[in-house]
Amino acid sequence: LNACQSYRQGMALIEGGAIGGIATLTDVLNCEAVQMGRTLAGLLNAGFPLQSALGIARDESIMGDQYLVVGDGGLAIAQPAGIHPNLLDIERKGELFRVDMMVYPASQGGVGGLVTPWVENHRYCLSPGSVPAFDLSHNELRDFLALEDSPVKTNGQLSWVTELDINELG
């Protein structure tokens, strides 16, 4: 419920049988609600559970702290493209690109699943959690990003792999 003071309505839906949702505690600015709604829709569609999607989206809005999960925060409404939804944080380091990867829980992968980024010489990690950072060349990064349309942070801004121009990374 992306509306002002929607907590009571959200709880009424939960009490009426809904499994989970996201509501607001106070009034929210319309432009911020639109931005939050777009961000949440993209993350939920990418397979992120409610709580994880909200955690990421909160950082993208000045009103982010006014949103909360009602009901089951582990609910995912879509399947991720891979087994686990993930968020990439990419930073240029000279000729290379440093990639930090955070893997989030998913209903099909569960807690304690194994994750191996498709990069050379990288070992498996347990999910959910942070994958040790790895460095990639321009071509390796291009190939890695072509595997899945994940959300990605560059210079503190959230976007999607399909929107990213590697040549513009600073």
For each residue, the residues with C-beta under 8 A, 3 or more apart:
1: 6 9 10 13 21 22 23 24
2: 6 22 24 28 33 36 37 40
3: 6 9 24 28 33
4: 24 26 27 28
5: 8 24 25 26 27
6: 1 2 3 9 10 23 24
7: 10 11 23 24 25 68 70
8: 5 11 12
9: 1 3 6 12 13 23
10: 1 6 7 13 14 21 22 23 70 71
11: 7 8 14 15 23 70
12: 8 9 15 16
13: 1 9 10 16 17 18 21 70
14: 10 11 17 18 19 20 21 70 71
15: 11 12
16: 12 13
17: 13 14
18: 13 14 21 71
19: 14 71 72 75
20: 14 50 69 70 71 72 73 74 75
21: 1 10 13 14 18 50 69 70 71
22: 1 2 10 40 50 53 54 67 68 69 70
23: 1 6 7 9 10 11 67 68 70
24: 1 2 3 4 5 6 7 27 28 33 66 67 68
25: 5 7 66 67 68
26: 4 5 66
27: 4 5 24
28: 2 3 4 24 32 33 36 63 66
29: 32 33 62 63
30: 33 34
31: 34 35
32: 28 29 35 36 61 62 63
33: 2 3 24 28 29 30 36 37 63
34: 30 31 37 38
35: 31 32 38 39 60 61
36: 2 28 32 33 39 40 57 60 61 63 64 67
37: 2 33 34 40 41
38: 34 35 41 42
39: 35 36 42 43 56 57 60 61 158
40: 2 22 36 37 43 44 53 54 57
41: 37 38 44 45
42: 38 39 45 46 151 160
43: 39 40 46 48 52 53 56 57 85 151
44: 40 41 47 48 50 53 76 77 78
45: 41 42 77 78
46: 42 43 78 80 81 85 149 150 151
47: 44 76 78 79 80 81 85 106
48: 43 44 52 53 56 76 80 85 104
49: 52 53 73 74 75 76 104 105 106 107
50: 20 21 22 44 53 54 69 71 72 73 74 75 76
51: 54 55 69 73 74
52: 43 48 49 55 56 85 104 105
53: 22 40 43 44 48 49 50 56 57
54: 22 40 50 51 57 58 67 68 69 73
55: 51 52 58 59
56: 39 43 48 52 53 59 60 87 151 158
57: 36 39 40 43 53 54 60 61 64 67
58: 54 55 61 64 65 67
59: 55 56 64 158
60: 35 36 39 56 57 64 158
61: 32 35 36 39 57 58 64
62: 29 32
63: 28 29 32 33 36 66 67
64: 36 57 58 59 60 61 67
65: 58
66: 24 25 26 28 63
67: 22 23 24 25 36 54 57 58 63 64
68: 7 22 23 24 25 54
69: 20 21 22 50 51 54 73
70: 7 10 11 13 14 20 21 22 23
71: 10 14 18 19 20 21 50 75
72: 19 20 50 75
73: 20 49 50 51 54 69
74: 20 49 50 51 105 107
75: 19 20 49 50 71 72
76: 44 47 48 49 50 79 80 85 106 107
77: 44 45
78: 44 45 46 47
79: 47 76 106 108
80: 46 47 48 76 83 84 85 106
81: 46 47 148 149 150
82: 85 86 147 148
83: 80 106 108 109 113 115
84: 80 103 104 105 106 109 113 115 127 128
85: 43 46 47 48 52 76 80 82 103 104 106 150
86: 82 101 102 103 104 115 150
87: 56 101 102 104 150 151 152 153
88: 99 100 101 145 150 151 152 153 161
89: 99 100 101 102 152 153 154
90: 97 98 99 100 141 152 153 154 164 169
91: 97 98 100 154 169
92: 96 97 98 169 170
93: 96 97 98 135
94:
95: 137 138
96: 92 93 135 136 137
97: 90 91 92 93 135 136 137 138 141 166 169
98: 90 91 92 93 133 134 135
99: 88 89 90 117 133 134 135 136 141 144
100: 88 89 90 91 130 131 133
101: 86 87 88 89 117 130 131 133 134
102: 86 87 89 129 130 131
103: 84 85 86 115 125 127 128 129 130 131
104: 48 49 52 84 85 86 87 127 128
105: 49 52 74 84 109 110 111 127 128
106: 47 49 76 79 80 83 84 85 109 110
107: 49 74 76 110
108: 79 83
109: 83 84 105 106 113 127
110: 105 106 107 113
111: 105 127 128
112: 126 127
113: 83 84 109 110 126 127
114: 124 125 126 127
115: 83 84 86 103 124 125 126 127 131
116: 122 123 124 125
117: 99 101 122 131 134 144
118: 144 147
119: 122 134 136 140 144
120: 140
121:
122: 116 117 119 134
123: 116
124: 114 115 116
125: 103 114 115 116 129 131 132
126: 112 113 114 115 129
127: 84 103 104 105 109 111 112 113 114 115
128: 84 103 104 105 111
129: 102 103 125 126
130: 100 101 102 103
131: 100 101 102 103 115 117 125 134
132: 125
133: 98 99 100 101
134: 98 99 101 117 119 122 131
135: 93 96 97 98 99
136: 96 97 99 119 140 141 144
137: 95 96 97 140 141
138: 95 97 141 142 166
139: 142 143
140: 119 120 136 137 143 144
141: 90 97 99 136 137 138 144 145 166
142: 138 139 145 146 166
143: 139 140 146 147
144: 99 117 118 119 136 140 141 147
145: 88 141 142 150 152 161 164 166
146: 142 143
147: 82 118 143 144
148: 81 82 161
149: 46 81 160 161 162
150: 46 81 85 86 87 88 145 160 161
151: 42 43 46 56 87 88 158 159 160 161
152: 87 88 89 90 145 158 159 160 161 164
153: 87 88 89 90 156 157 158 159
154: 89 90 91 157 159 164 169
155: 169 170
156: 153
157: 153 154
158: 39 56 59 60 151 152 153
159: 151 152 153 154 163 164
160: 42 149 150 151 152 163 164
161: 88 145 148 149 150 151 152 164
162: 149
163: 159 160
164: 90 145 152 154 159 160 161 169
165: 168 169
166: 97 138 141 142 145 169
167:
168: 165
169: 90 91 92 97 154 155 164 165 166
170: 92 155
